[in-house]
Amino acid sequence: MTDSIVKNKLHKPIESLTINKEDLLKFLNLLQERANAACDIECKHIENTIDADKLEKSKEDLKGCSQLKVTVNGIDGEQLFGSIDDVFNSVSFPEQIKSLYLNSELIYESRFNYIPRNRFEVFIDFTKPKVLDFSFLPSEKTPNDSNFTVEGFDNTWVNGVFSEIDKYFEKRSSKFSSIHQNSVYDIIVWTLGLPIGFWACSKIEDWINQSFTNDFLSSLSYVYIFFISLMVLRVLFHYSRWLYPKLQFKSNQDLSLIHRGFFYVITTGILGSFLYDIIKYIF
């Protein structure tokens, strides 16, 4: 049986993920097993290309490269690089992870300038969008470069590893990840934002009529309140994306539950008052 000469490459962005340290470690240990399997395939491949007197040494070198090295960055600038166990057992392991990067060919290439026939690469970005970043249009998809790639000449290995990674992430998808998609904000504006803006204007109608006798100033006040209400909606939308990020690393210092309670009180209060007035007006 001849080796395949066609490389198969599968790539996919990571759209949604909620994971803690323990599950992340399990995931990396799973990848270590797949890296070991890839090394076994590599050792079998070189049997026909290496002289017999050098074969055992070459296999030993390859197996020494199969141990994965992971890079973990913390939100406070910490960076750890090393084997999976060394990094995750380190006392310097960050409480809140900013990103994680893993490349199974790294050691092969750095030690021997050797490119293995089967490899994978994983990058996970846990960065949260900023609440008060108005340079980013809320109607656009939340930017995140998290992705994974599996490629190689052994189709069975490539398809198997890709499927395992994909299913692992799929089972741990984030709640409310749909708020990070394109045009979600536009839908909210048209269905809730504009009606609430008009409702806000009606709530201060008496105050405006008593405060301003000039029609121009009265009209200007209505316009100002209307746009202020839309600005509040935009801030709350950014806040919701921060509370429910596309990719979340759960830690003991995660204050999301407290913020979510605060967010729930605000949104419930606004929507409750709005719906109460609508129902009262209709009936």
C-alpha positions in Angstrom: 0.0 0.0 0.0 1.5 3.4 -1.0 1.3 6.5 1.1 -1.2 9.2 0.0 0.4 12.1 -1.9 -2.7 14.3 -1.4 -2.8 16.5 1.6 -6.2 17.0 3.3 -6.7 20.3 5.2 -9.7 21.1 7.3 -10.2 24.5 9.0 -13.0 26.0 11.1 -13.5 29.1 13.2 -14.5 28.6 16.8 -17.8 30.5 17.0 -18.9 29.6 20.6 -17.3 28.1 23.7 -17.6 28.1 27.4 -14.9 26.2 29.2 -13.1 26.0 32.6 -9.5 25.0 33.4 -10.4 21.3 34.1 -12.2 20.8 30.8 -9.5 22.7 28.9 -6.9 20.4 30.4 -9.0 17.3 29.3 -9.2 18.8 25.8 -5.4 19.3 25.6 -4.8 15.8 26.9 -7.0 14.4 24.2 -5.0 16.3 21.6 -1.8 14.9 23.1 -3.2 11.4 22.4 -3.9 12.4 18.8 -0.4 13.9 18.5 1.1 10.6 19.7 -1.0 8.7 17.1 0.3 11.1 14.5 3.9 10.4 15.6 3.3 6.6 15.3 2.1 7.2 11.7 5.2 9.3 11.1 7.5 6.5 12.5 5.9 4.0 10.3 6.3 6.3 7.3 10.0 6.7 7.7 10.7 3.0 7.8 10.9 3.0 4.0 13.0 6.2 3.8 15.6 5.9 6.5 18.6 3.5 6.6 18.2 0.6 9.1 21.1 1.7 11.2 19.6 5.2 11.7 16.0 4.1 11.9 15.7 3.6 15.7 17.5 6.9 16.4 15.2 8.7 14.0 12.1 7.1 15.6 13.4 8.1 19.1 13.9 11.7 17.9 10.3 11.8 16.4 8.8 10.5 19.6 10.7 13.1 21.5 9.0 15.8 19.4 5.5 14.5 19.9 5.0 16.1 23.3 2.8 19.1 22.7 3.9 22.6 23.9 1.2 25.1 24.7 1.3 28.9 25.1 -1.1 30.5 27.6 -1.5 34.2 27.9 -3.2 35.9 30.9 -5.2 39.1 30.8 -2.6 40.8 33.0 0.2 40.1 30.6 1.3 36.7 31.9 2.7 34.2 29.4 3.4 30.6 30.0 5.0 28.2 27.5 5.8 24.5 28.0 4.3 21.1 28.1 0.6 20.7 29.0 1.2 19.4 32.5 4.0 21.9 33.3 1.9 24.9 32.2 -1.4 23.8 33.9 0.4 22.8 37.2 2.4 26.0 37.3 1.8 28.3 40.3 1.9 31.1 37.8 -1.0 29.8 35.8 -3.3 32.9 35.2 -6.6 33.0 36.9 -8.1 34.5 33.7 -6.8 33.4 30.3 -6.6 35.8 27.4 -5.6 33.3 24.8 -4.2 29.8 24.2 -2.2 28.6 21.2 -1.1 25.1 20.3 0.8 23.7 17.2 1.6 20.1 17.0 4.5 20.6 14.5 6.3 23.2 16.6 8.9 20.9 18.2 9.5 18.9 15.0 10.3 22.1 13.2 12.3 23.8 15.9 14.6 20.8 16.7 15.1 19.2 13.3 13.5 21.6 10.8 11.2 18.7 10.0 7.6 19.0 8.9 5.4 16.1 10.0 2.9 14.6 7.6 0.0 15.1 9.9 -0.5 18.1 12.2 -3.1 20.3 13.9 -3.2 23.9 15.2 -5.5 25.5 17.7 -5.9 29.1 18.7 -8.5 30.2 21.3 -9.1 33.9 22.0 -11.0 34.5 25.2 -10.8 38.3 24.8 -14.1 40.1 25.6 -15.4 43.0 23.6 -15.2 46.4 25.3 -18.5 47.9 26.6 -17.7 51.5 25.7 -15.9 50.9 22.4 -18.0 53.0 20.0 -15.5 52.6 17.2 -17.0 49.1 16.6 -20.4 49.0 14.9 -22.8 46.9 17.0 -24.5 45.6 13.9 -21.3 43.8 12.9 -20.3 40.4 14.0 -18.1 40.4 17.2 -14.5 40.0 16.0 -12.7 36.9 17.2 -9.9 35.0 15.4 -10.3 31.7 17.3 -10.0 28.7 15.0 -8.5 25.2 14.6 -6.9 23.5 11.6 -6.2 19.9 11.0 -4.2 18.8 8.0 -2.2 15.8 6.7 -1.8 13.0 4.3 -3.6 10.4 6.4 -7.3 11.2 5.7 -8.5 8.9 8.5 -6.4 10.7 11.1 -7.3 14.2 9.8 -11.0 13.6 9.6 -11.1 11.9 13.0 -9.2 14.6 14.9 -11.1 17.4 13.2 -14.4 15.7 14.1 -13.3 15.2 17.8 -12.3 18.8 18.2 -15.4 20.1 16.5 -17.7 18.0 18.7 -15.8 18.9 21.8 -16.4 22.6 21.2 -20.0 22.1 20.1 -20.9 20.4 23.4 -19.6 23.4 25.2 -21.1 26.3 23.2 -21.8 29.6 25.0 -25.2 30.8 26.0 -26.7 33.6 23.9 -23.9 33.3 21.4 -26.4 34.5 18.7 -26.0 38.1 20.0 -22.6 38.1 18.5 -23.9 37.6 14.9 -24.4 40.1 12.2 -27.5 42.3 12.2 -28.8 41.2 15.6 -28.5 44.7 16.9 -30.4 46.1 13.8 -33.3 43.7 14.6 -33.3 44.8 18.2 -33.3 48.5 17.2 -36.3 48.1 14.9 -38.3 45.9 17.1 -37.5 47.4 20.5 -35.2 50.4 20.2 -37.4 52.7 18.2 -40.6 52.0 20.1 -38.8 52.4 23.4 -37.3 55.7 22.1 -40.8 57.1 21.3 -42.0 55.8 24.7 -39.2 57.6 26.5 -40.2 60.8 24.8 -43.8 60.3 25.9 -42.7 59.8 29.5 -41.1 63.2 29.7 -43.7 65.1 27.6 -45.2 66.9 30.6 -41.8 68.0 31.8 -40.8 69.3 28.4 -44.1 71.3 28.0 -43.6 72.8 31.4 -39.9 73.6 30.9 -39.9 75.1 27.4 -42.3 77.5 25.8 -40.3 77.7 22.6 -41.4 75.1 20.1 -37.9 74.7 18.7 -36.4 73.9 22.1 -39.3 71.5 22.8 -38.7 69.6 19.5 -35.0 69.6 20.1 -35.6 68.0 23.6 -37.7 65.2 22.1 -35.0 64.5 19.4 -32.3 64.5 22.1 -34.1 62.1 24.4 -34.9 59.8 21.5 -31.3 59.5 20.5 -30.2 59.2 24.1 -32.5 56.2 24.5 -30.9 54.6 21.4 -27.4 55.3 22.8 -28.5 53.6 26.1 -29.7 50.6 24.1 -26.3 50.4 22.3 -24.4 50.5 25.6 -26.6 47.7 27.0 -26.1 45.7 23.8 -22.3 46.0 24.1 -22.7 45.2 27.8 -24.6 42.0 27.0 -21.9 40.9 24.6 -19.3 41.5 27.3 -21.4 39.5 29.8 -22.0 36.6 27.4 -18.8 36.4 25.3 -18.5 34.2 22.3 -15.6 32.3 24.0 -15.6 32.3 27.8 -13.0 30.9 30.2 -14.7 30.3 33.5 -12.7 31.0 36.6 -13.2 31.6 40.3 -12.5 35.3 39.8 -15.2 35.6 37.1 -17.6 38.3 38.2 -20.1 37.7 35.4 -22.8 36.5 37.7 -22.8 39.8 39.6 -22.8 41.8 36.4 -25.6 39.6 34.9 -27.8 40.3 37.9 -27.2 44.0 37.5 -28.0 43.7 33.8 -31.1 41.7 34.5 -32.4 44.4 36.9 -31.8 47.2 34.4 -33.3 45.5 31.4 -36.3 44.0 33.3 -37.0 47.5 34.8 -37.0 49.2 31.4 -38.9 46.5 29.5 -41.4 46.0 32.4 -42.3 49.7 32.5 -42.5 49.8 28.7 -44.8 46.8 28.4 -46.9 48.0 31.3 -47.6 51.3 29.6 -48.3 49.6 26.3 -50.8 47.2 27.8 -52.4 50.0 29.8 -52.7 52.1 26.7 -54.3 49.3 24.7 -56.8 48.2 27.3 
